[in-house]
Amino acid sequence: MRSVEISNLFNQNTTNDTLHQLFDAVDAISVQGYDEERRVIYWNAGSEKLYGFSKEEALGEKIEKLIIPTPMSEFVIAAHNDWVKKDIEIPASEIILRDKDGHDVNVFSSHVMFTNQFNKRQMYCVDINLTDVRNAEAQVVFKEHMLETIFEATPDLFFLMERNGSIIDYYASNHKNLFVSPNEFVGKSISETLPANVSKIFDRYIKKVTQHTGALTFEYELTLPHGLTYFEARMSYLPQYEQILTIVRDITEQHKSSEVIRRHAYYDTLTLLPNRFLALDRLSQMIIDSEKSHKNIAVFFLDLDDFKKVNDSLGHEVGDKLLIEAALRLTRAIRKEDTIGRLGGDEFIVLSQGLNDENDPRTIADNLLKVFREPFQIDGRELILTLSIGIAVSPENGYTVSDLLRNADTAMYQAKSLGRNAYSFFTKEMNIAMIRRFEIEEQMHGALERDEFEVYYQPQLDVKTNKVIGAEALLRWHSAALGNITPDEFIPIAEHTGLIVVIGQYVVKQALNFLHQWQTSEGEQYTIAVNLSPRQFRDKNLIPFIKESLDEANIEAGRLELEITEGVLMTGQSYISDALLELQRLGVKLSMDDFGTGYSSLSYLRQYDFDVLKIDRSFINGITQNKEDRDLVKASIAIAHSLGLDVVAEGVEITEQLTILKELNCDYVQGYYFSKPMPAGQFIDFSSHYKEINEA
């Protein structure tokens, strides 16, 4: 509105007071009035709120001193003068003024000029605060930039679709994971742009998501130029817009990591065969399937014969290569529908289902044995390895995983006893043997407390003087529930359960106390021999216990002889060597038991500082019958003497054996020819009587 028109309007219809009353009623906007010298003549409540100056502070002050920033002062003064004197109107505009505290105030300012009743020109400014508007705009811009930044930093793909799957819009910071270019899919249905198998997945979830609250997640894979890629899609329905938002993420690396974890969880890392967990899980599924099909399942428990000896003598690296090659041969020998797995160590399992003919398991077992007939070529060495196989058939030999596995394992040990390189089917007789084993194990718990064990003693004699020089302590068990149980039955079970540790301590204590009684009774120095099992060497208290027991029984360490079989040494564990060294330092004698029956006995004689060599009864039994056994015993005695070892021959039963051992310069003997093992009291009587006869 032009100033002349406004002036005429107010001259005709109103006064300044009326105008001010109108502006005073409005505090949402700022209204100021200025005279021809730019002095404030009006300052409403809205101006007080916007600029911070009270009405009293503002009246009479010039505009450039109140709210005009210094750089704008000259421009404002000139513009005002031009309007007053030359009638050049100041246009409405967005400007930045200042408040009482010197802070910027963003306003949209409109101006009017009119002449009052005293013919004086007055300018009124109407200022609208734009701070909230600018803040809102800034927030919008910030959020837009933030979203752009997030999109740029996010490798995910974003698709906005109609309910029918048509793609409205998309966002992709990297186009490498797009199956086709954007101009090929925008405006088209997503199912039209993807392979048929993936399209079906999207179509199914598009239908689901429109009837679902929240997001739905699914996975799919695509072959892209850079390779097979795995994706996870998260789909949400926006009902207010009737649109679907789908966020697609590349999960290839996670998929690969999951696959690695899965392989470690379910597959053997050395042979890459299914491990124990996966193999038994498959057996469980086979059992369920067989209940429906009424067809048999065969479980083959495989053990590599003498693998441990090869592993110990040639090293674990060669052993690992041998296991890998064995796994490959076994895999080639089975049917495609069969499963082969590694249970651990040198034990494997083969699972066959859908068997109709009872000869089918035999055919499979024959094939498994056949592939091991050819020697293995490992690092330039030719190694011969055979299998022992135990077979359990469901449902005849069991309905559960544990029953079938246990029975196949039992049958495998039967195959071992048949001479190895053989297979054996599980039988009821084997089951009886297993029940017997469980009964023995059950009764063994508490046998010490029930005082059912007793130590017997078998004398050892000097071949040249015919005098008793010591005895071997041998454990006997009379169970109140099962009767007499032989050591061959209960010792392996005690070893397996770990009870051999406390039982072994009982034997040592009894033997040393007996030795003290015996030596006191006859006034002679004797030696007592006690067997140590592999499991006892794993007891950290073994050495302290031996020392304490010697002290309590008042026995010199050199009078205790600990017999150690090759089975102990074959474990190759460092704690075995450490224990043997400690026993040597203690002064205890070490005896290698059952010499000649093992694979590396000679190497162990060189490796460990033994005092005594004990020749196994199987060789002594044959020295009167064949030259080979006699020559072996002769060589063993010669080797032992060359190493400074005494020799004990066990199992002497007839005069001819004793005669030959004298000729071969054997040092000591024991066996039924002299006496069977006896209880402590009976043995002392025997020893005393034998001494009298010998002295006479």
NUBA-29913 format. One line per 2 residues: number of its first residue (from 1); their letters; for each residue x, y, z of C-alpha. Coordinates in steps of 0.5 Angstrom, whole numbers, padded with zeros to 4 digits. Layout:
NUM	a	X,Y,Z | ...
This chain:
1	mr	0000,0000,0000 | 0003,0007,-0002
3	sv	0004,0012,0004 | 0000,0017,0001
5	ei	-0006,0012,0001 | -0005,0010,0008
7	sn	-0004,0017,0010 | -0011,0019,0007
9	lf	-0014,0013,0010 | -0012,0014,0017
11	nq	-0013,0022,0017 | -0020,0020,0015
13	nt	-0022,0014,0019 | -0017,0014,0025
15	tn	-0012,0017,0030 | -0005,0014,0032
17	dt	-0008,0012,0039 | -0013,0008,0035
19	lh	-0007,0005,0031 | -0003,0004,0038
21	ql	-0009,0000,0041 | -0009,-0005,0036
23	fd	-0002,-0006,0036 | -0002,-0007,0043
25	av	-0007,-0012,0043 | -0002,-0017,0039
27	da	0004,-0019,0042 | 0006,-0025,0037
29	is	0009,-0020,0032 | 0013,-0014,0034
31	vq	0011,-0007,0032 | 0015,-0001,0032
33	gy	0014,0006,0030 | 0019,0012,0028
35	de	0019,0019,0027 | 0022,0023,0022
37	er	0029,0023,0026 | 0028,0015,0027
39	rv	0027,0016,0034 | 0022,0011,0037
41	iy	0015,0013,0038 | 0012,0006,0039
43	wn	0014,0000,0042 | 0009,-0006,0043
45	ag	0010,-0012,0048 | 0011,-0016,0042
47	se	0018,-0012,0041 | 0020,-0013,0048
49	kl	0019,-0020,0047 | 0023,-0020,0041
51	yg	0029,-0015,0042 | 0029,-0015,0050
53	fs	0028,-0008,0050 | 0023,-0005,0055
55	ke	0018,0000,0052 | 0021,0005,0057
57	ea	0028,0003,0054 | 0026,0004,0047
59	lg	0022,0010,0047 | 0026,0016,0044
61	ek	0032,0012,0042 | 0034,0012,0035
63	ie	0033,0005,0031 | 0040,0005,0029
65	kl	0042,0005,0036 | 0037,-0001,0038
67	ii	0037,-0006,0034 | 0041,-0005,0027
69	pt	0047,-0008,0027 | 0053,-0003,0026
71	pm	0055,-0005,0019 | 0047,-0004,0017
73	se	0047,0003,0020 | 0049,0007,0014
75	fv	0044,0003,0009 | 0038,0004,0014
77	ia	0039,0011,0015 | 0040,0013,0008
79	ah	0034,0008,0006 | 0029,0012,0012
81	nd	0031,0019,0009 | 0030,0017,0002
83	wv	0023,0015,0004 | 0021,0021,0008
85	kk	0024,0026,0003 | 0024,0022,-0003
87	di	0018,0018,-0002 | 0022,0012,-0004
89	ei	0019,0006,-0001 | 0023,0001,0003
91	pa	0021,-0006,0001 | 0019,-0012,0005
93	se	0025,-0017,0006 | 0028,-0022,0011
95	ii	0034,-0019,0015 | 0038,-0020,0021
97	lr	0037,-0015,0027 | 0040,-0016,0034
99	dk	0037,-0016,0041 | 0039,-0013,0047
101	dg	0044,-0018,0049 | 0047,-0017,0042
103	hd	0045,-0024,0039 | 0042,-0024,0032
105	vn	0035,-0024,0031 | 0032,-0027,0024
107	vf	0026,-0023,0022 | 0021,-0022,0016
109	ss	0020,-0014,0016 | 0015,-0010,0013
111	hv	0014,-0002,0013 | 0009,0003,0012
113	mf	0009,0010,0012 | 0004,0015,0013
115	tn	0003,0022,0016 | -0001,0024,0022
117	qf	-0006,0029,0024 | 0000,0034,0026
119	nk	0003,0033,0018 | 0009,0029,0021
121	rq	0011,0023,0017 | 0011,0016,0022
123	my	0014,0010,0020 | 0012,0003,0023
125	cv	0016,-0003,0022 | 0012,-0010,0023
127	di	0017,-0016,0024 | 0016,-0023,0024
129	nl	0021,-0027,0028 | 0024,-0033,0023
131	td	0028,-0036,0028 | 0023,-0042,0029
133	vr	0022,-0043,0022 | 0030,-0042,0020
135	na	0031,-0048,0026 | 0026,-0052,0023
137	ea	0029,-0051,0016 | 0036,-0052,0019
139	qv	0033,-0059,0022 | 0030,-0061,0016
141	vf	0037,-0060,0012 | 0041,-0063,0017
143	ke	0036,-0069,0017 | 0037,-0069,0009
145	hm	0044,-0069,0010 | 0045,-0074,0015
147	le	0040,-0079,0011 | 0045,-0078,0005
149	ti	0051,-0079,0010 | 0048,-0085,0013
151	fe	0046,-0088,0006 | 0053,-0086,0003
153	at	0056,-0090,0009 | 0051,-0096,0009
155	pd	0053,-0102,0004 | 0045,-0104,0004
157	lf	0041,-0103,-0002 | 0034,-0100,-0001
159	fl	0028,-0101,-0005 | 0021,-0098,-0004
161	me	0015,-0102,-0007 | 0008,-0102,-0009
163	rn	0004,-0107,-0006 | 0004,-0111,-0012
165	gs	0012,-0111,-0012 | 0013,-0105,-0017
167	ii	0019,-0102,-0015 | 0018,-0094,-0014
169	dy	0025,-0092,-0012 | 0031,-0095,-0009
171	ya	0038,-0093,-0006 | 0045,-0096,-0007
173	sn	0051,-0093,-0005 | 0055,-0099,-0009
175	hk	0052,-0102,-0015 | 0056,-0108,-0015
177	nl	0051,-0112,-0012 | 0045,-0110,-0016
179	fv	0043,-0116,-0021 | 0041,-0111,-0026
181	sp	0042,-0104,-0027 | 0037,-0099,-0024
183	ne	0034,-0097,-0031 | 0032,-0104,-0032
185	fv	0028,-0105,-0025 | 0025,-0098,-0023
187	gk	0018,-0098,-0025 | 0018,-0106,-0026
189	si	0016,-0111,-0021 | 0022,-0114,-0017
191	se	0020,-0121,-0019 | 0021,-0119,-0026
193	tl	0028,-0117,-0025 | 0031,-0123,-0021
195	pa	0032,-0131,-0023 | 0026,-0135,-0022
197	nv	0028,-0138,-0016 | 0029,-0132,-0012
199	sk	0023,-0129,-0015 | 0019,-0134,-0012
201	if	0022,-0132,-0005 | 0020,-0125,-0006
203	dr	0013,-0126,-0008 | 0012,-0130,-0002
205	yi	0014,-0125,0003 | 0011,-0119,-0001
207	kk	0004,-0123,0000 | 0006,-0125,0007
209	vt	0009,-0118,0009 | 0002,-0114,0008
211	qh	-0002,-0118,0013 | 0004,-0118,0018
213	tg	0006,-0113,0023 | 0013,-0112,0024
215	al	0019,-0114,0019 | 0020,-0120,0016
217	tf	0027,-0123,0014 | 0029,-0128,0009
219	ey	0036,-0130,0006 | 0037,-0132,-0002
221	el	0043,-0132,-0006 | 0045,-0129,-0013
223	tl	0051,-0130,-0018 | 0054,-0124,-0019
225	ph	0060,-0122,-0024 | 0064,-0122,-0018
227	gl	0062,-0129,-0015 | 0056,-0132,-0011
229	ty	0053,-0127,-0006 | 0049,-0129,0000
231	fe	0044,-0123,0002 | 0039,-0122,0008
233	ar	0033,-0118,0006 | 0029,-0115,0011
235	ms	0022,-0113,0009 | 0017,-0108,0012
237	yl	0010,-0106,0010 | 0008,-0098,0011
239	pq	0000,-0099,0011 | -0001,-0091,0011
241	ye	0002,-0091,0004 | 0001,-0098,0002
243	qi	0008,-0099,0000 | 0013,-0104,0002
245	lt	0020,-0102,0004 | 0026,-0107,0003
247	iv	0033,-0107,0006 | 0038,-0112,0003
249	rd	0044,-0113,0006 | 0050,-0117,0003
251	it	0052,-0123,0008 | 0057,-0127,0004
253	eq	0063,-0126,0009 | 0058,-0128,0015
255	hk	0056,-0134,0011 | 0063,-0136,0010
257	ss	0064,-0135,0017 | 0058,-0139,0019
259	ev	0060,-0144,0014 | 0067,-0145,0017
261	ir	0064,-0145,0024 | 0059,-0150,0022
263	rh	0065,-0154,0019 | 0069,-0154,0025
265	ay	0063,-0156,0029 | 0061,-0162,0025
267	yd	0067,-0164,0021 | 0074,-0167,0023
269	tl	0079,-0161,0021 | 0084,-0167,0019
271	tl	0081,-0171,0015 | 0075,-0167,0013
273	lp	0070,-0173,0015 | 0064,-0172,0019
275	nr	0066,-0172,0026 | 0063,-0176,0032
277	fl	0057,-0171,0033 | 0055,-0171,0026
279	al	0056,-0178,0025 | 0052,-0180,0031
281	dr	0047,-0175,0029 | 0046,-0178,0022
283	ls	0046,-0185,0026 | 0040,-0182,0030
285	qm	0036,-0180,0024 | 0037,-0187,0020
287	ii	0034,-0190,0026 | 0028,-0186,0025
289	ds	0028,-0187,0018 | 0029,-0195,0019
291	ek	0023,-0195,0023 | 0018,-0193,0017
293	sh	0022,-0197,0012 | 0023,-0203,0016
295	kn	0030,-0204,0013 | 0036,-0205,0017
297	ia	0042,-0201,0019 | 0049,-0203,0020
299	vf	0054,-0199,0024 | 0062,-0201,0023
301	fl	0067,-0199,0028 | 0073,-0199,0025
303	dl	0080,-0198,0029 | 0087,-0198,0025
305	dd	0091,-0204,0028 | 0098,-0202,0031
307	fk	0097,-0194,0029 | 0100,-0192,0035
309	kv	0106,-0195,0035 | 0107,-0192,0028
311	nd	0105,-0185,0030 | 0110,-0186,0036
313	sl	0116,-0189,0032 | 0115,-0184,0026
315	gh	0112,-0178,0029 | 0105,-0175,0029
317	ev	0106,-0171,0022 | 0107,-0178,0019
319	gd	0101,-0181,0023 | 0097,-0175,0021
321	kl	0098,-0176,0014 | 0097,-0183,0015
323	li	0090,-0182,0018 | 0088,-0177,0012
325	ea	0090,-0182,0007 | 0086,-0188,0011
327	al	0080,-0183,0010 | 0081,-0182,0003
329	rl	0081,-0190,0002 | 0075,-0191,0006
331	tr	0071,-0186,0003 | 0073,-0189,-0004
333	ai	0071,-0196,-0001 | 0063,-0194,0001
335	rk	0057,-0193,-0003 | 0055,-0186,-0004
337	ed	0049,-0187,0001 | 0053,-0189,0006
339	ti	0056,-0184,0012 | 0063,-0185,0014
341	gr	0066,-0181,0020 | 0072,-0180,0024
343	lg	0070,-0181,0032 | 0077,-0179,0034
345	gd	0084,-0182,0034 | 0085,-0188,0029
347	ef	0078,-0190,0030 | 0073,-0189,0024
349	iv	0065,-0191,0024 | 0061,-0193,0017
351	ls	0054,-0192,0017 | 0050,-0196,0012
353	qg	0042,-0196,0011 | 0037,-0199,0007
355	ln	0040,-0206,0008 | 0036,-0212,0006
357	de	0041,-0218,0005 | 0044,-0221,0011
359	nd	0051,-0221,0007 | 0051,-0214,0005
361	pr	0055,-0212,0011 | 0060,-0217,0010
363	ti	0061,-0214,0003 | 0062,-0207,0006
365	ad	0067,-0210,0011 | 0070,-0214,0006
367	nl	0071,-0208,0001 | 0074,-0204,0007
369	lk	0079,-0209,0009 | 0081,-0210,0001
371	vf	0083,-0202,0001 | 0088,-0203,0006
373	re	0092,-0209,0003 | 0096,-0204,-0001
375	pf	0102,-0201,0003 | 0101,-0193,0004
377	qi	0106,-0189,0001 | 0108,-0183,0006
379	dg	0114,-0179,0005 | 0118,-0184,0002
381	re	0116,-0190,0007 | 0112,-0196,0005
383	li	0107,-0197,0011 | 0103,-0203,0012
385	lt	0097,-0202,0016 | 0090,-0206,0017
387	ls	0084,-0205,0020 | 0080,-0209,0025
389	ig	0072,-0208,0024 | 0066,-0209,0029
391	ia	0059,-0209,0026 | 0053,-0208,0030
393	vs	0046,-0209,0026 | 0040,-0205,0028
395	pe	0035,-0207,0030 | 0038,-0214,0032
397	ng	0044,-0211,0036 | 0040,-0205,0039
399	yt	0035,-0200,0037 | 0039,-0193,0040
401	vs	0045,-0190,0038 | 0049,-0191,0044
403	dl	0047,-0199,0044 | 0049,-0200,0037
405	lr	0056,-0196,0038 | 0057,-0199,0044
407	na	0056,-0206,0041 | 0060,-0205,0035
409	dt	0066,-0202,0039 | 0065,-0209,0043
411	am	0065,-0213,0036 | 0071,-0209,0034
413	yq	0075,-0211,0040 | 0073,-0218,0038
415	ak	0076,-0217,0031 | 0082,-0215,0035
417	sl	0083,-0221,0039 | 0082,-0226,0033
419	gr	0088,-0223,0030 | 0087,-0216,0027
421	na	0086,-0215,0020 | 0079,-0218,0021
423	ys	0071,-0216,0022 | 0067,-0219,0027
425	ff	0059,-0218,0028 | 0056,-0217,0035
427	tk	0054,-0223,0038 | 0050,-0224,0045
429	em	0056,-0227,0048 | 0059,-0221,0047
431	ni	0054,-0218,0050 | 0054,-0222,0056
433	am	0062,-0220,0057 | 0060,-0213,0057
435	ir	0055,-0214,0062 | 0060,-0218,0066
437	rf	0065,-0212,0065 | 0059,-0207,0068
439	ei	0058,-0211,0074 | 0066,-0211,0075
441	ee	0066,-0204,0075 | 0060,-0203,0079
443	qm	0063,-0208,0085 | 0070,-0205,0084
445	hg	0067,-0198,0087 | 0067,-0199,0095
447	al	0072,-0206,0094 | 0077,-0203,0098
449	er	0073,-0200,0103 | 0070,-0207,0104
451	de	0077,-0210,0105 | 0076,-0215,0099
453	fe	0083,-0213,0096 | 0089,-0217,0098
455	vy	0096,-0217,0096 | 0100,-0224,0094
457	yq	0107,-0225,0093 | 0111,-0229,0089
459	pq	0118,-0230,0090 | 0124,-0228,0086
461	ld	0131,-0232,0087 | 0138,-0232,0085
463	vk	0140,-0237,0079 | 0147,-0238,0082
465	tn	0146,-0238,0089 | 0138,-0241,0089
467	kv	0137,-0236,0095 | 0130,-0232,0095
469	ig	0132,-0225,0094 | 0126,-0221,0093
471	ae	0118,-0222,0091 | 0113,-0219,0086
473	al	0107,-0216,0089 | 0101,-0218,0086
475	lr	0094,-0216,0087 | 0088,-0221,0088
477	wh	0081,-0219,0089 | 0075,-0223,0092
479	sa	0069,-0220,0091 | 0063,-0222,0096
481	al	0058,-0221,0090 | 0062,-0224,0084
483	gn	0067,-0228,0087 | 0074,-0229,0085
485	it	0076,-0224,0080 | 0082,-0225,0076
487	pd	0087,-0219,0075 | 0087,-0220,0067
489	ef	0079,-0218,0068 | 0079,-0212,0073
491	ip	0086,-0209,0072 | 0084,-0206,0065
493	ia	0077,-0204,0068 | 0081,-0200,0074
495	eh	0085,-0197,0069 | 0080,-0194,0065
497	tg	0076,-0192,0071 | 0081,-0188,0074
499	li	0080,-0193,0080 | 0087,-0196,0079
501	vv	0090,-0190,0083 | 0088,-0191,0089
503	ig	0088,-0199,0088 | 0095,-0198,0086
505	qy	0097,-0194,0093 | 0094,-0199,0097
507	vv	0098,-0204,0093 | 0105,-0200,0095
509	kq	0103,-0199,0102 | 0101,-0206,0103
511	al	0108,-0208,0099 | 0112,-0204,0103
513	nf	0109,-0206,0110 | 0110,-0213,0108
515	lh	0117,-0212,0106 | 0119,-0209,0113
517	qw	0116,-0214,0117 | 0119,-0220,0112
519	qt	0126,-0216,0113 | 0125,-0216,0121
521	se	0123,-0223,0121 | 0129,-0226,0118
523	ge	0134,-0220,0119 | 0136,-0220,0111
525	qy	0135,-0215,0106 | 0130,-0216,0100
527	ti	0127,-0213,0094 | 0120,-0212,0093
529	av	0117,-0211,0086 | 0111,-0207,0084
531	nl	0107,-0206,0078 | 0106,-0198,0076
533	sp	0100,-0197,0071 | 0100,-0192,0065
535	rq	0094,-0188,0069 | 0098,-0188,0076
537	fr	0104,-0184,0072 | 0098,-0178,0071
539	dk	0097,-0178,0078 | 0101,-0171,0081
541	nl	0102,-0174,0087 | 0106,-0180,0085
543	ip	0113,-0178,0087 | 0111,-0175,0094
545	fi	0107,-0181,0095 | 0112,-0186,0094
547	ke	0117,-0182,0098 | 0112,-0182,0104
549	sl	0110,-0189,0104 | 0118,-0191,0104
551	de	0119,-0186,0110 | 0113,-0189,0114
553	an	0115,-0196,0112 | 0122,-0195,0114
555	ie	0124,-0198,0107 | 0131,-0196,0103
557	ag	0129,-0193,0096 | 0133,-0198,0093
559	rl	0129,-0204,0096 | 0123,-0202,0092
561	el	0123,-0204,0085 | 0118,-0201,0080
563	ei	0116,-0205,0074 | 0114,-0201,0068
565	te	0111,-0204,0062 | 0112,-0201,0055
567	gv	0105,-0199,0055 | 0107,-0194,0060
569	lm	0113,-0191,0055 | 0109,-0191,0049
571	tg	0104,-0186,0051 | 0110,-0181,0050
573	qs	0108,-0176,0055 | 0113,-0171,0058
575	yi	0110,-0173,0065 | 0112,-0180,0064
577	sd	0120,-0178,0063 | 0119,-0173,0069
579	al	0117,-0178,0073 | 0122,-0183,0072
581	le	0127,-0178,0073 | 0125,-0176,0079
583	lq	0124,-0184,0082 | 0131,-0185,0079
585	rl	0133,-0179,0084 | 0130,-0182,0089
587	gv	0134,-0188,0089 | 0128,-0193,0087
589	kl	0130,-0199,0082 | 0126,-0199,0075
591	sm	0125,-0205,0072 | 0122,-0206,0064
593	dd	0117,-0211,0065 | 0115,-0216,0059
595	fg	0121,-0214,0055 | 0120,-0217,0048
597	tg	0113,-0216,0047 | 0113,-0209,0045
599	ys	0115,-0205,0039 | 0120,-0201,0041
601	sl	0123,-0204,0047 | 0130,-0203,0045
603	sy	0129,-0196,0044 | 0126,-0195,0051
605	lr	0132,-0199,0054 | 0137,-0193,0051
607	qy	0132,-0188,0052 | 0131,-0189,0060
609	df	0136,-0191,0065 | 0133,-0198,0067
611	dv	0136,-0202,0073 | 0132,-0209,0071
613	lk	0130,-0212,0065 | 0124,-0217,0066
615	id	0123,-0222,0060 | 0116,-0224,0059
617	rs	0114,-0231,0060 | 0112,-0232,0053
619	fi	0119,-0233,0051 | 0121,-0237,0057
621	ng	0116,-0242,0056 | 0119,-0243,0049
623	it	0126,-0244,0050 | 0126,-0251,0051
625	qn	0122,-0252,0045 | 0125,-0248,0039
627	ke	0131,-0245,0038 | 0128,-0238,0036
629	dr	0126,-0237,0043 | 0132,-0239,0046
631	dl	0136,-0235,0042 | 0132,-0229,0043
633	vk	0132,-0230,0051 | 0140,-0230,0050
635	as	0140,-0224,0046 | 0136,-0220,0051
637	ia	0140,-0222,0057 | 0147,-0220,0053
639	ia	0144,-0214,0051 | 0142,-0212,0058
641	hs	0148,-0214,0061 | 0152,-0210,0056
643	lg	0148,-0204,0059 | 0149,-0206,0066
645	ld	0142,-0209,0067 | 0140,-0215,0072
647	vv	0135,-0220,0068 | 0129,-0223,0071
649	ae	0126,-0229,0067 | 0119,-0230,0069
651	gv	0114,-0236,0068 | 0119,-0241,0070
653	ei	0115,-0247,0071 | 0120,-0253,0069
655	te	0127,-0256,0071 | 0129,-0255,0064
657	ql	0128,-0248,0063 | 0132,-0246,0069
659	ti	0138,-0250,0067 | 0138,-0246,0060
661	lk	0137,-0240,0064 | 0143,-0242,0068
663	el	0147,-0243,0062 | 0145,-0236,0059
665	nc	0147,-0233,0065 | 0140,-0230,0067
667	dy	0141,-0227,0074 | 0134,-0228,0077
669	vq	0128,-0232,0076 | 0121,-0233,0079
671	gy	0115,-0238,0077 | 0111,-0244,0079
673	yf	0117,-0248,0079 | 0118,-0245,0086
675	sk	0112,-0242,0088 | 0105,-0239,0086
677	pm	0104,-0232,0089 | 0102,-0233,0096
679	pa	0099,-0228,0102 | 0104,-0225,0106
681	gq	0103,-0229,0112 | 0104,-0236,0108
683	fi	0110,-0232,0104 | 0114,-0231,0110
685	df	0113,-0238,0112 | 0115,-0240,0105
687	ss	0121,-0236,0105 | 0124,-0238,0112
689	hy	0123,-0245,0111 | 0126,-0245,0104
691	ke	0132,-0241,0107 | 0133,-0247,0112
693	in	0133,-0252,0106 | 0138,-0248,0102
695	ea	0142,-0247,0108 | 0142,-0254,0110
